[in-house]
């Protein structure tokens, strides 16, 4: 394993110094846990106290962080766990009331943690970054949720997907991709909204009475912070609903009709960086502070990695993985399974920047499965130690398709498997194969991104809690044949949202500059590939064979799908039978 740190841009310059986001190497005293501490003492006292806060609402935690400007030192933070509710296998929900209450609590505690030289009044703006696709419906009159929030990785809408596919030509899952950039999949908000309308009586009733509001988590938080005066979202979150037109950046009438969603339910779509309004809820200590930035969490991470130049690509390693490649101002609709999404729009009059995205459903979840279900791993955090005890996987391949496969396959019928086991295989080989599965899935997406965008990837920017695993980072470099730059800020999501909020017109505390060669507050560890191209091709070929074997395990015969046409045919049988019997009785009576 080879882990290098990039050298400072002084006498011994790094071969990577010309890339504008690679920055300078952190001195030995710095660490990922306490980023930038060496500069905090030197510069903060010379700057006016102007702070930016970020509400960071993720799948498993809610947090609030406070940053100085213009160097974005995180000086106070507080996080709380966000429990998942799983009423059935594959169903994942969260209590929306708990989410907003945890937001308020995190804000209060974080502000009490401010150093003595700062105070709450120094906070001039806040940004919001959130888990994407997760959907909330609520009553516009009472302000109360009508059902739990349905989380992004929930698969209850599989049957709803079948119903929608039955109504499009050739059951083509990419039928609407030219409109929204997304395939028809349980992943996206439109299917969750349709399921809620079809299956939850309270939602049906609220829709009939035109008091049902729906949105992603950013919309729910802002609705509460502004006491219902703002029902908004930004383009990055709207692009994940499968309801927004990727070109016009407006809700698309065809998509709304397809999923039975009315315009009055939905939030107004705004840019990612502007002053939307201020906090008016007296329950919040943020009362009076401007809200000036909204980003989906993966787009916030893209900005936090300073991937503001076309071709720059980052991967966030968490329970799942999310690769985003900045492709500039022109949308590319991928026929190979990638998503076209909005990277950011830094102001109402700013041009929109697009990204190609590939999502890996199961990354860290595979290690959790080995720990909690199979019990061959004491703790997920021990994976590196166990995997290092063997030099290879012994030709074992692990495809963790527990809930199907996302990009580039989009196979909801796929299921997990482990292949290549022999008499000599041990749990260490399986654990190492689990780590390699994360890397192979990442390469799947990089291969597609190269074919779609024609950008040649020699660098991959990495972040996320799982990226602290040095072996995983080295395996990624070896598997994909690219240099991996791991951010020393393992979670740059809040960092990116803070910069986005600070640069809004009217706040004007920061400006993204595409011409900059580096940003001095970004530091990386560098992992270089050690395998050759022949080894990479041979192992990747076996991975592709293993993936193909995972297909069709959850296959359901088409005859079991109740399409609309079949329903109408069956519904007509009683009437037809009645007419036939009546006619037969009439003929029989005439004979008498």
ABEGO torsion letter per residue (X at the ends): XBBBBBBBBBABBBAAAABAAAEBBBBAABBAABBGAAAAAAAAAABBBBBBBBBBBBAABBBBBBBBOAAGBBABBBBBBBBBBBABBGBBBBBAAAAAAAAAAAAAAAAAABBAABBAAABABBBBBBBBGBBBBBBAAAGBBABBBBBAABAAAAAAAAAAAAABBGGBAAAAAAAAGBBBBAABAAAAAAAAAAABAAAAAAAAAGABBBBBAAAAAAAAAAGGABBBBBAAAAAAAGABBAAAGBBBAAAAAAAGBBAAABBBBBBABBBAEBBABAABAABGBBBABBBBAAAAAAAAAGBABBGBBBBBBBABBBBBBBAEABBBBBAAGBBBBBABBBEAABBBBBBBBBBBABBAAAAAAAAAAAGABABAAAAAAAAAABABAGGBBBBBBAAEBBOAAGBAABBBBBBGBBAABBAAAAAAAAAAAAAAAAAAAAAAAAAAAGBBBABBBBBEAAAABAAAAAAAAAAAGBBBBBBABABAAAAAAAAAAAABBGAGABBBBAABABBAABBBBBBBBABBAAAAAAAAAAAAAAAAAABGAABBBAAABBBAAAAAAAAAAAAAAAAAAAAAAAAAAAAX
